[in-house]
Amino acid sequence: MKPVLRQLRALHRLEPATNDHLAALRVALSAAVPSLVLLGSGRPDLIIYAVFGALTGMYGRAESHQLRLRHQSQAALVLLGGVAVGVFLSVNHLQSWWLVGVEAVLAGVGSVFADRVRLQPNGPFFGILALGACASVPTAVPWYVAVLIAAAAAAFSLAVGFGGWFRARVWQPGAARDALPLQGNARRLAAVHAARYVLATGVAGSIGVLSGSGHPHWAMAAAAVPLAGADLPSSVRRGIHRIVGTLLGLAVTAVVLVPGPWLPAEFYGVHHVAMMAILVILFQFTTELFMARHYGLAMVSFTPVVLLMTQLAAPTSPGVLIMERALETFVGAVVGILVVVTVRRRSGLAPGGDGSTSPGEPSG
């Protein structure tokens, strides 16, 4: 009984703060500058590419500047790869089963890369999220422009993350990030981890397609969330946090997107678009503020970020958008939890045997 109560208490435990506001400011600044430039240029529909590039700033938050630069460069490869593949699928109108197949395969490839270089936040989650999101909206500019916007935002994020070095000017010759040689047992563990990603995202995406959802990639992203847990209890907690945090975040999103007495009819139009763009930046700040302390609270903010970007890129019925996000998240998170339980058990992995840690689930 005591282990059960301990896990229930862990669901709402808020981890101690560790200069989270500094990391949140870096991420918000990284997203704000390119987003505001696009807004001022009259192209808020392109903010989605800038934000995914700016997510580079979420990595290496506690490392020295030179190690953070290396870490974020590795993360930028995952994010820009996701954007590029997503844009390719969008331009060539490869949706539905094409999206599911390609994203599932790249989830496995991204998992191996993330394990190899020890990305933190770990796993390929943000890369496959970028892939699905960019594939699901029409590309209103030449494909290379979309990719260049993401690359420019990633480069700016790298500059922001490294900017503090000019104050400290501390450089350690030969300093390097720990990497995991994928040999022997480590190779087997990485292969099992990658197989979980392929299975979970593939099954969740297939359910999304068969259900007629217009956003099966949301189920795929949600299915990847529990896989980043350090052990079975933390994986289940992450799945629960994903569901509950998303539902609360959808309530916040509804206030912004659904017409009501809080927003007069004359407000919709240019002012509403500007408000959504600014809220994407503000919610990105609060997302990073809680990402390492409580994953569920982070999702309350990150859910509006994803939906507002999607609405800016491809406006649709807010009610349908919100309903599909809720259903796909629930399905995906449940599939992810089931895959963690079944595959780990059959593979003989001990809890935490893959050595992974994740936002909201610090090691030690």
Secondary structure by P-SEA (a helix, b strand, c coil): caaaaaaaaaccccccccaaaaaaaaaaaaacaaaaaaaaacccccaaaaaaaaccccccccccaaaaaaaaaaaaaaaaaaaaaaaaaaaacccaaaaaaaaaaaaaaaaaaaaaaccccccaaaaaaaaaaaaaccccccaaaaaaaaaaaaaaaaaaaacccccccccccccccccccccaaaaaaaaaaaaaaaaaaaaaaaaaaaaccccaaaaaaaaacccccccaaaaaaaaaaaaaaaaaaaaaaaaacccccccccccccaaaaaaaaaaaaaaaaaaaacccccaaaaaaaaaaaaaaaaaaaccccaaaaaaaaaaaaaaaaaaaaaaaaaaaaaaccccccccccccccccc
